[in-house]
Amino acid sequence: MNPIKLLTILHVALGTIALVAGTAVLFVKKGDKTHRKLGNIFSYSMQLAGFTALILAIIHPNIFLFIVGIFSIYLVGTGNRHIYLKLKGDVKAKPHWLDWSLTILMLVSGIIFIGYGGYLIAKGASFAIVLLLFGLIGLSGVRQDFKYYRGLEKDRMYWLRIHIARMTGGYIAGSTAFLVNNIKHLPALHGFIYWLFPTLLIVPLMIKWLRKYTPQKEN
């Protein structure tokens, strides 16, 4: 079998597993054994799907695959790493080279997304909105990382909120990939709607979950 075709099949299979496991995680009790098992399946399959997406995007240049690959690796990777750092110590646990690598990856990618988005705006391309949005989201995550790694975040539940936000973000990336890849089978709407729909649908739910672990300011 053609290696590219085999890699494509592997990418689709991993993405499907991640999407199914991620959807199941949304409905199980958080923190229990089932949640951890499904979370691990989602995490490993999503990151591997991200790596295969990057390889495919390099072989056959595809900005869609590139964005999905970057965000899958960064969001799920850092979501797991924040849990790891917490288990290794306290909120001031020192980051490793892997943590910095993931953050630098998103920093460079975010700058590229925003720069290329600005270029497309000048060309009148509506896809620029997607690039700008995801670029800003990525750089926002980088800012959070630097604050955490420098020990400037004093909230002891910060690591859990970041875990929830990043893993949910990875699920959004996978859901977006699924919709865009199957757009020809969906109602005829403007392309960027399918790019943004999972974000607009799931982010409000994520905010609701995060509020549970957000310290309340005293009046």
C-alpha positions in Angstrom: 0.0 0.0 0.0 1.1 3.5 -0.7 2.8 4.9 2.4 0.9 8.2 2.1 -2.4 6.4 1.9 -1.5 4.2 4.9 -0.5 7.3 6.9 -3.9 8.9 5.9 -5.8 5.9 7.1 -3.8 5.9 10.4 -4.6 9.6 10.8 -8.3 9.1 10.3 -8.4 6.1 12.6 -6.6 7.9 15.4 -8.8 11.0 15.0 -12.0 8.8 15.1 -10.8 7.1 18.3 -10.0 10.4 19.9 -13.3 12.0 18.9 -15.3 9.0 20.3 -13.3 8.9 23.5 -13.4 12.7 23.9 -17.2 12.7 23.5 -17.6 10.0 26.1 -15.4 11.9 28.6 -17.9 14.8 28.4 -20.6 12.6 29.9 -18.8 10.6 32.6 -18.1 11.6 36.2 -15.0 13.8 36.2 -12.0 12.4 38.1 -13.1 8.8 38.4 -11.4 5.7 36.9 -13.5 5.7 33.8 -12.7 9.4 33.2 -9.0 8.7 33.5 -9.1 5.7 31.2 -11.1 7.5 28.5 -8.9 10.6 29.0 -5.8 8.6 28.3 -7.2 7.1 25.2 -8.3 10.6 24.0 -4.9 12.1 24.9 -2.7 9.5 23.2 -4.8 9.1 20.1 -5.3 12.9 19.7 -1.6 13.7 19.9 -0.7 10.9 17.5 -3.4 12.2 15.1 -1.8 15.6 15.4 1.7 14.3 14.5 0.3 12.4 11.5 -1.6 15.6 10.5 1.6 17.6 10.5 3.5 15.0 8.4 0.6 14.9 5.8 0.4 18.7 5.8 4.2 18.9 5.0 4.1 16.3 2.3 1.0 17.8 0.7 0.8 21.5 1.9 -2.5 21.9 3.7 -3.1 24.8 6.1 -6.1 23.1 7.6 -4.2 20.0 8.5 -1.3 22.1 9.8 -3.5 24.1 12.2 -5.3 21.0 13.5 -2.0 19.2 14.0 -0.4 22.1 15.9 -3.4 22.7 18.2 -3.9 19.0 18.8 -0.3 18.5 19.9 -0.1 21.7 21.9 -3.5 21.7 23.7 -3.6 18.0 24.7 0.2 17.9 25.3 0.2 20.9 27.7 -3.1 19.8 29.2 -1.4 16.5 30.3 1.8 18.2 31.3 0.1 20.5 33.8 -1.3 17.4 35.5 2.2 15.9 35.5 3.8 19.0 37.0 1.2 19.1 39.7 1.8 15.5 40.7 5.5 16.1 40.7 5.2 18.9 43.3 3.1 22.0 43.9 1.8 24.9 41.8 5.4 26.1 41.4 6.7 22.8 39.9 9.5 23.6 37.4 8.8 22.9 33.7 10.9 20.5 31.7 12.3 20.9 28.2 9.2 19.2 26.8 7.0 21.9 28.4 9.1 24.7 26.9 9.1 22.9 23.5 5.4 22.7 23.4 5.0 26.4 24.4 7.6 27.6 21.9 5.9 25.5 19.2 2.6 27.4 19.9 4.4 30.8 20.2 5.9 30.5 16.7 2.8 29.0 15.2 0.6 31.7 16.7 2.7 34.4 15.3 2.6 32.7 11.9 -1.1 32.3 12.0 -1.7 36.0 12.8 0.8 37.2 10.3 -0.6 35.0 7.5 -4.1 36.0 8.6 -3.2 39.6 8.2 -1.9 38.9 4.7 -5.1 37.2 3.7 -7.2 40.1 5.1 -5.4 42.3 2.7 -6.3 39.8 -0.1 -10.0 39.9 1.0 -10.0 36.2 2.0 -12.6 35.3 4.6 -10.5 32.4 5.9 -8.3 35.1 7.5 -10.8 35.3 10.4 -10.1 31.6 11.3 -6.3 32.1 11.2 -6.5 35.3 13.4 -8.8 33.7 15.9 -6.8 30.5 16.3 -3.6 32.6 16.4 -4.9 34.7 19.2 -6.1 31.6 21.1 -2.7 30.0 20.8 -0.8 33.1 22.0 -3.2 33.4 24.9 -2.2 29.9 25.9 1.5 30.8 25.6 0.9 33.7 28.0 -0.7 31.4 30.5 2.3 28.9 30.2 4.9 31.6 30.8 3.1 32.8 33.9 2.8 29.3 35.3 6.3 28.3 34.5 7.7 31.4 36.2 5.8 30.7 39.3 3.7 33.8 39.1 0.4 31.9 39.3 -0.6 31.7 43.0 -4.0 29.9 42.7 -3.5 26.3 43.8 -6.3 25.1 41.4 -4.8 26.8 38.4 -3.3 23.5 37.1 -6.8 21.9 37.0 -8.4 24.8 35.2 -5.7 24.7 32.6 -6.1 20.9 32.2 -9.8 21.3 31.7 -9.4 24.2 29.2 -6.6 22.5 27.2 -8.2 19.1 26.9 -11.5 20.7 25.9 -9.6 22.7 23.4 -8.1 19.6 21.9 -11.6 18.1 21.6 -12.7 21.2 19.8 -9.8 20.8 17.4 -10.8 17.2 16.7 -14.4 18.1 16.2 -13.5 21.0 13.9 -11.4 18.6 11.8 -14.2 16.1 11.5 -16.7 18.8 10.3 -14.3 20.4 7.8 -13.3 17.0 6.4 -16.9 16.0 5.9 -18.2 19.4 4.8 -19.4 18.0 1.4 -21.9 15.8 3.3 -23.2 18.7 5.4 -25.7 21.5 4.6 -24.2 24.1 2.2 -23.0 26.9 4.6 -20.0 29.2 4.4 -16.9 27.2 5.2 -15.7 29.3 8.1 -19.0 28.5 10.0 -17.9 24.8 10.2 -14.5 26.0 11.4 -15.9 28.0 14.2 -19.1 26.0 15.2 -17.4 23.6 17.7 -15.7 26.5 19.3 -18.9 28.5 19.7 -20.8 25.4 20.9 -18.3 24.0 23.4 -16.5 27.0 24.8 -19.6 28.1 26.9 -19.7 24.6 28.4 -16.0 24.8 29.2 -16.5 28.2 30.9 -19.2 26.7 33.0 -17.0 23.8 34.1 -14.1 26.2 34.9 -16.2 28.4 37.1 -16.4 25.5 39.6 -12.7 25.8 40.2 -12.3 29.6 39.9 -11.7 31.4 43.2 -14.4 33.9 44.0 -13.3 37.4 44.7 -14.3 38.8 48.0 -16.5 42.0 47.9 
